Amino acid sequence: MEKKVKALSHLYVTVFLSGFASFIVVPAITDVTMFALCPGTDECSLAIYLSGFQQAVIGVGTALMMPLIGNLSDQYGRKSLLTLPMTLSIIPYAVLACSTTTNYFYAYYTLRTLTAMISEGSINCLALAYLADNISDTQRASAFGILAGISSGAFVFATLAARFLSAGSTFQVATFVSMLAVVYMRIFLEESIPDRNDGMTQPILKETEGVIQKDGDVDTRKMPVFKTIPSLKDIIRLIKSSPSFSQAAIVAFFQSLAEGGMICSIMYYLKARFHFNKNQFADLMLIAGIISTVSQLFIMPLLVSPIGDGRLLSIGLLVSCLNSILNSLAWSAWVPYAATALSIVMVFTTPSLRSIVSKQVGTTEQGKAQGCISGVTSLANIIAPLIFSPLTALFLSEEAPFHFPGFSILCIAITSMIAFIQSLTIGKTPSNSRDENCSNSMEV
């Protein structure tokens, strides 16, 4: 038990360092983009379109890569697969650490787009699978909430640091911390490979072995790696493996569609509407991050048992819808700050959804399941900027059909409402009896 707690502590440190490196650049990237593309202005359609295009391309890459990375981690271990995305994420930060001029920005933009196809979301996906390997299904919702709280804590400290650093310095710090995260992970984090000899778990997607006949003898060999890559049919079969998994995948799609739309529009909306700058973005994120950290670390673990992850998911989605409505109707600069108080409930959504998904598969398929859901969310991230970036640019311009600067944010609220309605059909998530039997036998 002590060994398992120590292994998880190293995972938490790895996630914290990696999250810190990625979050510290968020408040500055809008100003860096605007300065490189449209210096001296608070409104830039080119920046909105380029950000939306980047998000869509990254979504295409991650939709293809997440199921593959999750599947490979089931076979070769979580630590081995974590090394690649964490290493790739260093490269774009290092470019802007040198300079934030236009040419360097375009180099960053290109490298960020390419590397994020693999690194975007994969660290979280593999961390969730690592947790599922070491935590019984009855405790996963709380464990996933704690992991999300660690990420929120990294967000808080990163945003606080960004508040006192220049734009160029934030990328230098991000480069150093991301390198530190890789070194720490490689030295301290123990490998986690699911036990495939455990007779109590039967995978939904069974592995095949190549059988070669030689002079009457049977020579059994494992298929090459590319033969074990999950096809679209495998992914669809996994999604259809249980009603709750299918419903969770639909919820994940619409929730990520709303989240992706918010990512590609909210900062440009606030900058055009209330002239927010890097420091105000940092303040806003800091407030949301502190609330999210407290909620995920202390409040969510207390609510999981009496309420259940299904109801927590629905509550989080409903409050997310209300948050988007408030932002879309914001009549003063203080409204977005007040709306962040709703983060105390909004942050229940992702850990609850991932917990529901985790309970639908065996121990040898946690990587596949989390990778599959990450692929669904990536698909939503492809579509989100194609819809919400042009919509945001249109209603922030003088050519808007009617005056409603926050119309795109209102559409995001409607998307969240669709996810909320769908989440009500999930009901109480049945636990995977195979995992229960396995955990009970271990306790005995």
Secondary structure, 3 states (H helix, E strand, C coil): CHHHHHHHHHHHHHHHHHHHHHHCCHHHHHHHHHHHHCCCCCCCHHHHHHHHHHHHHHHHHHHHHHHHHHHHHHHHCHHHHHHHHHHHCHHHHHHHHHCCCHHHHHHHHHHHHHHHHHHCCHHHHHHHHHHHHHCCHHHHHHHHHHHHHHHHHHHHHHHHHHHCCCHHHHHHHHHHHHHHHHHHHHHHCCCCCCCCCCCCCCCCCCCCEEEEEECCEEEEEECCHHHHCCCHHHHHHHHCCCHHHHHHHHHHHHHHHHHHHHHHHHHHHHHHHHCCCHHHHHHHHHHHHHHHHHHHHHHHHHHHHHHCHHHHHHHHHHHHHHHHHHHHCCCCCHHHHHHHHHHHHHCCHHHHHHHHHHCCCCHHHHHHHHHHHHHHHHHHHHHHHHHHHHHHHHHHCCCCCCCCCCHHHHHHHHHHHHHHHHHCCCCCCCCCHHHHHHHHHHHC
